[in-house]
Amino acid sequence: MKFDLAQLTFIETEQSRHKLAVAASDGNLTWGELEAEVDKLVCRLQSLQIPKGHPIIIYGHKEKLFIVAMVACMCLKLPYVPIDTIFPLERLKKIRNILNSSVIIRCETGALETYSVKNLVSYEREFDPIIYIMFTSGSTGKPKGVQITKKAILSYVNWIKQVFPFNSQDCFFNQIPFNFDLSTYEVFSFLTYGASIVTFSRTIINEPDHFISRLAQYSCTVWNSTPSFLSLTFLNGQFNSHTLFSLKKFFLAGEPLTYKVANRLFKKFNGSRLYNSYGPTEACNTSTLVEITAEILRKYSSNLPVGFPKYSTQIHLANTVVENGREIGEIELIGDNVSIGYFANEKLNREKFTLKSGKRCFKTGDYGYFEKDMLFFVGRKDDLIKLHGYRIEIGEIDKAIEEHELVEQSVTVPFTRGIEVAKLVSFIKLNNPEMDTHVVDNINHQLSEKLPYYMVPSGIIVCDDYPYNANHKIDKKALIETYSIFKKINS
């Protein structure tokens, strides 16, 4: 069996209904059981008389119901909104209010949590329904809901069939929370091929022996993660081809891949295939792909390529400038895979989305250059960064800190290692400097209730005032020097 994303329904294939479909944190499902569980949830949702196009929130972490719920919502043409328990309840409430959603599926308990909503809203699109709405960080403190339609998904899936070396016998490793776009690699791939997916909860990830034994138990064949997660896993002495002989395909995305990480992978998994890719949430996750070979490692050791554009995507470099003989410009993605825009955010949509040659175009804010038709990434132009694969609008952190009654202003600065963001540090000014006792502890506690852990800064420094540059803007380079001095004094 498999799930046809064009028809949004299960179809019979030569593969047995008894073949493993999902191995989750709370149990397994064969393909036959997955279809049966989806049918049950479809009936429960239909009993609520929800209009097509009304967004349904799925809240959980690696449970089998999470995958069941995503598929059930697709069957009913109800946009699903995945939210991992990594997010505090306050953020869940904020997103529900933005959507005016009447249903939350609680994956841990199986409950359908319903809300009385005036003027129940439907966002039905008859010819191109919204499949999911994925919320990312927002610079104003308000999360942004990226709307991805069926047409965009099919553009992605048809590309997978052409260039990805997958088949129905593959078993996909999944540790990325389902509310991050990188997880769509394995979710849509296992559904398309009638393959298997194995989820790894945070608890399992933090238990090295259990982690390795689960990879081996299910003979996982496909690895998908950020380079930083892969690098962290290298610390486990059992993470190699001798222990995990079935693991042969590695797909990395979400942040820059370095020569060091790629070279180390080949040493640990001799004969494996490594792919690097690039693409934002607004373009259905992935827009480029390249296999990293020994030849590419030798030739581009200082900055590895992120790949060739997929067949249905055009990549345009806007406002180019010549640096070191290269034409560097802002990456614009054009094609059916591009989002129809942010949910209920017309102002930002006008800034970031446009039409080119009759196709949707997204201005990424990323900068890059081409060499022999391969795209190379060089950095961003604004305060949107990626830390360990997580996409973060720095402004959202500052907004959360400034909600503290003693904070007058916050400036959060990313500390980089090459083009990779290593950590975040926030510099704050107090409205009453005499009241700074325990203020940092209080802020950290407050942030833990408002933001996911990866958005909480590594350090918070209290400043009397900020340094300014010649343009009368806060000098972030000087703040970095201030932090270095602070660390020396307190070391």
Secondary structure, DSSP 8 states (H G I E B T S, - for coil): -EEETTTTEEE--SS-TTSEEEEETTEEEEHHHHHHHHHHHHHHHHTTT--TT--EEEEESS-HHHHHHHHHHHHTT--EEEEETTS-HHHHHHHHHHHT-SEEEETTTTEEEE---TT------SSS-EEEEEEE--TTSS-EEEEEEHHHHHHHHHHHHHHS---TT-EEEE-S-TTSGGGHHHHHHHHHHT-EEEE--HHHHT-HHHHHHHHHHTT--EEEE-HHHHHHHTTSTT-STTT-TT--EEEE-SS---HHHHHHHHHHSTT-EEEEEE--GGGTS-SEEEE--HHHHHH-TTS---BEE-TTEEEEEEEEEEETTEEEEEEEEEETTS-SEETT-HHHHHHHEEEETTEEEEEEEEEEEEETTEEEEEEESSSEEEETTEEEEHHHHHHHHHTSTTEEEEEEEEEEETTEEEEEEEEEEESSGGG-TTHHHHHHHHHHHHS-GGGS-SEEEE-SS--B-TTSSB-HHHHHHHHHHHHHHT-
